Amino acid sequence: MPTLKKRVNVSMSKYLEQALNFLAERDQVPEATKAAELLKVAIELEEDLGWDFIASGRDSKKAEFVSHKKVWA
């Protein structure tokens, strides 16, 4: 059955396989759906780390603060 979704073959330890199976059964979704949901969350966390790195680099005692009104004017 053709699909437009990308398929990825993943090798995992027995522990990860059991954890994925448990979470999928708990949420009553297929394992592939649960794996995709977990990947989405992981990617969002990685993105947050990137934004935090940028913000931390800009946060200093010499930082110039700009008002919300001025930024969006």
Steps between C-alpha positions, in 0.01 A plus 500: 500500500670822389532786744615859487659470844872433534584163649809453716645170610624529859701247699437518872590316815255259659439757776401771250283254310316406819461864604362597160261206505379591850443866410320413176271254678436747780398770254323252272692604189727306262867482595595700189264781603641508853857497365420796272344692792807437717734610219301821461535577872873422490552732202309779679725454805810522280362817341441649845862426593613688189288806584628486859859497374434809288319681782773415751761648268304826483430519875766717657530796734563719195186379318277772365135446583242605243136555584235272353335801337823606330573151369158456341458858373 
